[in-house]
Amino acid sequence: MTDYLQYGSGLRLMENVRLRIKDIDVDRRATFVRGGEGAKDSVVTLPEEQTTFLLRHIESSKTCYQRDRGN
């Protein structure tokens, strides 16, 4: 997943590594980068081509999380 965001949105490696699901807003097509270059927060546009992939990835991550928790 990180390659798609890094190249599609222009994120730096560590900005990409620190992303959490709560930082991605698919409805607004925005990615919130916290503590980026210069320790500043910013909003990066999420390319439309990536939204389908991200939604599938988030759903599979949630399923895996629920299974691991035993719910």
Backbone atoms as SQL, in Angstrom:
CREATE TABLE atoms (id INTEGER PRIMARY KEY, chain TEXT, resi INTEGER, resn TEXT, atom TEXT, x REAL, y REAL, z REAL);
INSERT INTO atoms VALUES
  (1, 'A', 1, 'MET', 'N', 0.817, -1.192, 0.000),
  (2, 'A', 1, 'MET', 'CA', 0.000, 0.000, 0.000),
  (3, 'A', 1, 'MET', 'C', 0.857, 1.251, 0.000),
  (4, 'A', 2, 'THR', 'N', 1.985, 1.224, 0.664),
  (5, 'A', 2, 'THR', 'CA', 2.787, 2.431, 0.801),
  (6, 'A', 2, 'THR', 'C', 3.313, 2.944, -0.528),
  (7, 'A', 3, 'ASP', 'N', 3.636, 2.062, -1.464),
  (8, 'A', 3, 'ASP', 'CA', 4.131, 2.501, -2.769),
  (9, 'A', 3, 'ASP', 'C', 3.084, 3.337, -3.490),
  (10, 'A', 4, 'TYR', 'N', 1.833, 2.895, -3.441),
  (11, 'A', 4, 'TYR', 'CA', 0.769, 3.615, -4.135),
  (12, 'A', 4, 'TYR', 'C', 0.617, 5.030, -3.577),
  (13, 'A', 5, 'LEU', 'N', 0.650, 5.159, -2.267),
  (14, 'A', 5, 'LEU', 'CA', 0.496, 6.480, -1.659),
  (15, 'A', 5, 'LEU', 'C', 1.731, 7.336, -1.861),
  (16, 'A', 6, 'GLN', 'N', 2.887, 6.721, -1.730),
  (17, 'A', 6, 'GLN', 'CA', 4.121, 7.487, -1.844),
  (18, 'A', 6, 'GLN', 'C', 4.260, 8.123, -3.215),
  (19, 'A', 7, 'TYR', 'N', 4.072, 7.347, -4.256),
  (20, 'A', 7, 'TYR', 'CA', 4.250, 7.882, -5.607),
  (21, 'A', 7, 'TYR', 'C', 3.023, 8.648, -6.092),
  (22, 'A', 8, 'GLY', 'N', 1.844, 8.213, -5.733),
  (23, 'A', 8, 'GLY', 'CA', 0.631, 8.876, -6.198),
  (24, 'A', 8, 'GLY', 'C', 0.373, 10.209, -5.526),
  (25, 'A', 9, 'SER', 'N', 0.758, 10.329, -4.258),
  (26, 'A', 9, 'SER', 'CA', 0.490, 11.557, -3.512),
  (27, 'A', 9, 'SER', 'C', 1.738, 12.383, -3.256),
  (28, 'A', 10, 'GLY', 'N', 2.895, 11.841, -3.576),
  (29, 'A', 10, 'GLY', 'CA', 4.137, 12.580, -3.365),
  (30, 'A', 10, 'GLY', 'C', 4.582, 12.616, -1.927),
  (31, 'A', 11, 'LEU', 'N', 4.219, 11.607, -1.159),
  (32, 'A', 11, 'LEU', 'CA', 4.627, 11.565, 0.243),
  (33, 'A', 11, 'LEU', 'C', 6.069, 11.105, 0.377),
  (34, 'A', 12, 'ARG', 'N', 6.736, 11.606, 1.398),
  (35, 'A', 12, 'ARG', 'CA', 8.073, 11.133, 1.714),
  (36, 'A', 12, 'ARG', 'C', 7.953, 9.782, 2.419),
  (37, 'A', 13, 'LEU', 'N', 9.037, 9.049, 2.468),
  (38, 'A', 13, 'LEU', 'CA', 9.015, 7.697, 3.028),
  (39, 'A', 13, 'LEU', 'C', 8.498, 7.678, 4.460),
  (40, 'A', 14, 'MET', 'N', 9.046, 8.489, 5.344),
  (41, 'A', 14, 'MET', 'CA', 8.638, 8.460, 6.749),
  (42, 'A', 14, 'MET', 'C', 7.221, 9.001, 6.938),
  (43, 'A', 15, 'GLU', 'N', 6.795, 9.936, 6.100),
  (44, 'A', 15, 'GLU', 'CA', 5.408, 10.402, 6.171),
  (45, 'A', 15, 'GLU', 'C', 4.477, 9.245, 5.841),
  (46, 'A', 16, 'ASN', 'N', 4.878, 8.468, 4.875),
  (47, 'A', 16, 'ASN', 'CA', 4.094, 7.319, 4.438),
  (48, 'A', 16, 'ASN', 'C', 4.058, 6.234, 5.507),
  (49, 'A', 17, 'VAL', 'N', 5.173, 5.975, 6.125),
  (50, 'A', 17, 'VAL', 'CA', 5.265, 4.922, 7.142),
  (51, 'A', 17, 'VAL', 'C', 4.418, 5.260, 8.364),
  (52, 'A', 18, 'ARG', 'N', 4.331, 6.531, 8.695),
  (53, 'A', 18, 'ARG', 'CA', 3.590, 6.956, 9.895),
  (54, 'A', 18, 'ARG', 'C', 2.083, 7.086, 9.690),
  (55, 'A', 19, 'LEU', 'N', 1.608, 6.901, 8.471),
  (56, 'A', 19, 'LEU', 'CA', 0.171, 7.034, 8.210),
  (57, 'A', 19, 'LEU', 'C', -0.633, 5.978, 8.951),
  (58, 'A', 20, 'ARG', 'N', -1.812, 6.377, 9.392),
  (59, 'A', 20, 'ARG', 'CA', -2.754, 5.457, 10.013),
  (60, 'A', 20, 'ARG', 'C', -4.060, 5.556, 9.236),
  (61, 'A', 21, 'ILE', 'N', -4.909, 4.579, 9.427),
  (62, 'A', 21, 'ILE', 'CA', -6.179, 4.571, 8.705),
  (63, 'A', 21, 'ILE', 'C', -6.970, 5.845, 8.986),
  (64, 'A', 22, 'LYS', 'N', -6.904, 6.348, 10.199),
  (65, 'A', 22, 'LYS', 'CA', -7.662, 7.556, 10.540),
  (66, 'A', 22, 'LYS', 'C', -7.152, 8.797, 9.801),
  (67, 'A', 23, 'ASP', 'N', -5.952, 8.729, 9.199),
  (68, 'A', 23, 'ASP', 'CA', -5.389, 9.857, 8.465),
  (69, 'A', 23, 'ASP', 'C', -5.875, 9.928, 7.022),
  (70, 'A', 24, 'ILE', 'N', -6.635, 8.948, 6.578),
  (71, 'A', 24, 'ILE', 'CA', -7.089, 8.907, 5.191),
  (72, 'A', 24, 'ILE', 'C', -8.590, 9.169, 5.147),
  (73, 'A', 25, 'ASP', 'N', -8.991, 10.196, 4.415),
  (74, 'A', 25, 'ASP', 'CA', -10.397, 10.532, 4.231),
  (75, 'A', 25, 'ASP', 'C', -10.741, 10.318, 2.765),
  (76, 'A', 26, 'VAL', 'N', -11.316, 9.158, 2.459),
  (77, 'A', 26, 'VAL', 'CA', -11.607, 8.789, 1.081),
  (78, 'A', 26, 'VAL', 'C', -12.715, 9.670, 0.508),
  (79, 'A', 27, 'ASP', 'N', -13.693, 10.033, 1.316),
  (80, 'A', 27, 'ASP', 'CA', -14.803, 10.866, 0.828),
  (81, 'A', 27, 'ASP', 'C', -14.311, 12.226, 0.332),
  (82, 'A', 28, 'ARG', 'N', -13.395, 12.818, 1.032),
  (83, 'A', 28, 'ARG', 'CA', -12.842, 14.119, 0.636),
  (84, 'A', 28, 'ARG', 'C', -11.608, 13.983, -0.252),
  (85, 'A', 29, 'ARG', 'N', -11.168, 12.735, -0.457),
  (86, 'A', 29, 'ARG', 'CA', -9.951, 12.432, -1.226),
  (87, 'A', 29, 'ARG', 'C', -8.761, 13.195, -0.660),
  (88, 'A', 30, 'ALA', 'N', -8.572, 13.046, 0.661),
  (89, 'A', 30, 'ALA', 'CA', -7.490, 13.748, 1.343),
  (90, 'A', 30, 'ALA', 'C', -6.735, 12.795, 2.257),
  (91, 'A', 31, 'THR', 'N', -5.452, 13.046, 2.375),
  (92, 'A', 31, 'THR', 'CA', -4.595, 12.314, 3.301),
  (93, 'A', 31, 'THR', 'C', -3.994, 13.340, 4.241),
  (94, 'A', 32, 'PHE', 'N', -4.151, 13.138, 5.531),
  (95, 'A', 32, 'PHE', 'CA', -3.636, 14.061, 6.530),
  (96, 'A', 32, 'PHE', 'C', -2.271, 13.569, 6.986),
  (97, 'A', 33, 'VAL', 'N', -1.261, 14.382, 6.732),
  (98, 'A', 33, 'VAL', 'CA', 0.109, 14.037, 7.104),
  (99, 'A', 33, 'VAL', 'C', 0.435, 14.807, 8.367),
  (100, 'A', 34, 'ARG', 'N', 0.734, 14.079, 9.420),
  (101, 'A', 34, 'ARG', 'CA', 1.015, 14.706, 10.709),
  (102, 'A', 34, 'ARG', 'C', 2.520, 14.654, 10.975),
  (103, 'A', 35, 'GLY', 'N', 3.083, 15.792, 11.335),
  (104, 'A', 35, 'GLY', 'CA', 4.506, 15.858, 11.646),
  (105, 'A', 35, 'GLY', 'C', 5.389, 15.598, 10.447),
  (106, 'A', 36, 'GLY', 'N', 5.030, 16.157, 9.306),
  (107, 'A', 36, 'GLY', 'CA', 5.816, 15.979, 8.085),
  (108, 'A', 36, 'GLY', 'C', 7.073, 16.824, 8.109),
  (109, 'A', 37, 'GLU', 'N', 7.523, 17.232, 6.945),
  (110, 'A', 37, 'GLU', 'CA', 8.743, 18.020, 6.842),
  (111, 'A', 37, 'GLU', 'C', 8.616, 19.285, 7.677),
  (112, 'A', 38, 'GLY', 'N', 9.614, 19.560, 8.486),
  (113, 'A', 38, 'GLY', 'CA', 9.574, 20.722, 9.359),
  (114, 'A', 38, 'GLY', 'C', 8.631, 20.539, 10.528),
  (115, 'A', 39, 'ALA', 'N', 8.269, 19.287, 10.828),
  (116, 'A', 39, 'ALA', 'CA', 7.351, 18.953, 11.924),
  (117, 'A', 39, 'ALA', 'C', 6.008, 19.664, 11.774),
  (118, 'A', 40, 'LYS', 'N', 5.567, 19.842, 10.532),
  (119, 'A', 40, 'LYS', 'CA', 4.293, 20.513, 10.277),
  (120, 'A', 40, 'LYS', 'C', 3.274, 19.509, 9.752),
  (121, 'A', 41, 'ASP', 'N', 2.015, 19.768, 10.060),
  (122, 'A', 41, 'ASP', 'CA', 0.925, 18.953, 9.545),
  (123, 'A', 41, 'ASP', 'C', 0.498, 19.510, 8.184),
  (124, 'A', 42, 'SER', 'N', 0.054, 18.621, 7.310),
  (125, 'A', 42, 'SER', 'CA', -0.415, 19.068, 6.000),
  (126, 'A', 42, 'SER', 'C', -1.482, 18.110, 5.485),
  (127, 'A', 43, 'VAL', 'N', -2.169, 18.546, 4.439),
  (128, 'A', 43, 'VAL', 'CA', -3.183, 17.724, 3.787),
  (129, 'A', 43, 'VAL', 'C', -2.734, 17.523, 2.343),
  (130, 'A', 44, 'VAL', 'N', -2.721, 16.262, 1.911),
  (131, 'A', 44, 'VAL', 'CA', -2.288, 15.914, 0.564),
  (132, 'A', 44, 'VAL', 'C', -3.477, 15.302, -0.163),
  (133, 'A', 45, 'THR', 'N', -3.636, 15.655, -1.426),
  (134, 'A', 45, 'THR', 'CA', -4.731, 15.116, -2.221),
  (135, 'A', 45, 'THR', 'C', -4.508, 13.631, -2.482),
  (136, 'A', 46, 'LEU', 'N', -5.559, 12.863, -2.309),
  (137, 'A', 46, 'LEU', 'CA', -5.523, 11.431, -2.573),
  (138, 'A', 46, 'LEU', 'C', -6.004, 11.194, -3.998),
  (139, 'A', 47, 'PRO', 'N', -5.146, 10.646, -4.858),
  (140, 'A', 47, 'PRO', 'CA', -5.556, 10.416, -6.246),
  (141, 'A', 47, 'PRO', 'C', -6.764, 9.484, -6.328),
  (142, 'A', 48, 'GLU', 'N', -7.681, 9.802, -7.219),
  (143, 'A', 48, 'GLU', 'CA', -8.923, 9.033, -7.356),
  (144, 'A', 48, 'GLU', 'C', -8.655, 7.570, -7.696),
  (145, 'A', 49, 'GLU', 'N', -7.592, 7.310, -8.481),
  (146, 'A', 49, 'GLU', 'CA', -7.273, 5.938, -8.870),
  (147, 'A', 49, 'GLU', 'C', -6.943, 5.060, -7.663),
  (148, 'A', 50, 'GLN', 'N', -6.531, 5.674, -6.567),
  (149, 'A', 50, 'GLN', 'CA', -6.116, 4.913, -5.392),
  (150, 'A', 50, 'GLN', 'C', -7.253, 4.620, -4.426),
  (151, 'A', 51, 'THR', 'N', -8.375, 5.287, -4.577),
  (152, 'A', 51, 'THR', 'CA', -9.442, 5.132, -3.591),
  (153, 'A', 51, 'THR', 'C', -9.995, 3.713, -3.540),
  (154, 'A', 52, 'THR', 'N', -10.197, 3.085, -4.687),
  (155, 'A', 52, 'THR', 'CA', -10.728, 1.720, -4.694),
  (156, 'A', 52, 'THR', 'C', -9.768, 0.767, -4.007),
  (157, 'A', 53, 'PHE', 'N', -8.488, 0.880, -4.348),
  (158, 'A', 53, 'PHE', 'CA', -7.475, 0.029, -3.734),
  (159, 'A', 53, 'PHE', 'C', -7.435, 0.252, -2.222),
  (160, 'A', 54, 'LEU', 'N', -7.453, 1.525, -1.794),
  (161, 'A', 54, 'LEU', 'CA', -7.377, 1.822, -0.368),
  (162, 'A', 54, 'LEU', 'C', -8.586, 1.299, 0.391),
  (163, 'A', 55, 'LEU', 'N', -9.769, 1.448, -0.186),
  (164, 'A', 55, 'LEU', 'CA', -10.967, 0.942, 0.477),
  (165, 'A', 55, 'LEU', 'C', -10.900, -0.571, 0.663),
  (166, 'A', 56, 'ARG', 'N', -10.424, -1.276, -0.355),
  (167, 'A', 56, 'ARG', 'CA', -10.264, -2.737, -0.226),
  (168, 'A', 56, 'ARG', 'C', -9.232, -3.076, 0.833),
  (169, 'A', 57, 'HIS', 'N', -8.132, -2.346, 0.839),
  (170, 'A', 57, 'HIS', 'CA', -7.072, -2.607, 1.815),
  (171, 'A', 57, 'HIS', 'C', -7.554, -2.324, 3.241),
  (172, 'A', 58, 'ILE', 'N', -8.274, -1.238, 3.430),
  (173, 'A', 58, 'ILE', 'CA', -8.796, -0.898, 4.756),
  (174, 'A', 58, 'ILE', 'C', -9.777, -1.960, 5.235),
  (175, 'A', 59, 'GLU', 'N', -10.658, -2.417, 4.346),
  (176, 'A', 59, 'GLU', 'CA', -11.612, -3.468, 4.718),
  (177, 'A', 59, 'GLU', 'C', -10.898, -4.763, 5.108),
  (178, 'A', 60, 'SER', 'N', -9.886, -5.156, 4.342),
  (179, 'A', 60, 'SER', 'CA', -9.164, -6.385, 4.681),
  (180, 'A', 60, 'SER', 'C', -8.394, -6.215, 5.986),
  (181, 'A', 61, 'SER', 'N', -7.881, -5.013, 6.242),
  (182, 'A', 61, 'SER', 'CA', -7.180, -4.756, 7.504),
  (183, 'A', 61, 'SER', 'C', -8.144, -4.825, 8.682),
  (184, 'A', 62, 'LYS', 'N', -9.345, -4.270, 8.506),
  (185, 'A', 62, 'LYS', 'CA', -10.349, -4.326, 9.573),
  (186, 'A', 62, 'LYS', 'C', -10.774, -5.766, 9.847),
  (187, 'A', 63, 'THR', 'N', -10.946, -6.544, 8.784),
  (188, 'A', 63, 'THR', 'CA', -11.321, -7.951, 8.943),
  (189, 'A', 63, 'THR', 'C', -10.239, -8.706, 9.702),
  (190, 'A', 64, 'CYS', 'N', -9.000, -8.488, 9.334),
  (191, 'A', 64, 'CYS', 'CA', -7.875, -9.140, 10.015),
  (192, 'A', 64, 'CYS', 'C', -7.811, -8.708, 11.478),
  (193, 'A', 65, 'TYR', 'N', -8.016, -7.428, 11.739),
  (194, 'A', 65, 'TYR', 'CA', -8.007, -6.901, 13.096),
  (195, 'A', 65, 'TYR', 'C', -9.105, -7.540, 13.947),
  (196, 'A', 66, 'GLN', 'N', -10.320, -7.618, 13.381),
  (197, 'A', 66, 'GLN', 'CA', -11.442, -8.236, 14.107),
  (198, 'A', 66, 'GLN', 'C', -11.162, -9.713, 14.393),
  (199, 'A', 67, 'ARG', 'N', -10.613, -10.411, 13.408),
  (200, 'A', 67, 'ARG', 'CA', -10.294, -11.826, 13.588),
  (201, 'A', 67, 'ARG', 'C', -9.241, -12.013, 14.685),
  (202, 'A', 68, 'ASP', 'N', -8.225, -11.169, 14.700),
  (203, 'A', 68, 'ASP', 'CA', -7.160, -11.259, 15.707),
  (204, 'A', 68, 'ASP', 'C', -7.689, -10.959, 17.107),
  (205, 'A', 69, 'ARG', 'N', -8.668, -10.076, 17.195),
  (206, 'A', 69, 'ARG', 'CA', -9.248, -9.738, 18.497),
  (207, 'A', 69, 'ARG', 'C', -10.256, -10.777, 18.971),
  (208, 'A', 70, 'GLY', 'N', -10.677, -11.647, 18.053),
  (209, 'A', 70, 'GLY', 'CA', -11.616, -12.678, 18.421),
  (210, 'A', 70, 'GLY', 'C', -13.061, -12.210, 18.423),
  (211, 'A', 71, 'ASN', 'N', -13.360, -11.149, 17.695),
  (212, 'A', 71, 'ASN', 'CA', -14.739, -10.616, 17.643),
  (213, 'A', 71, 'ASN', 'C', -15.474, -11.207, 16.474);
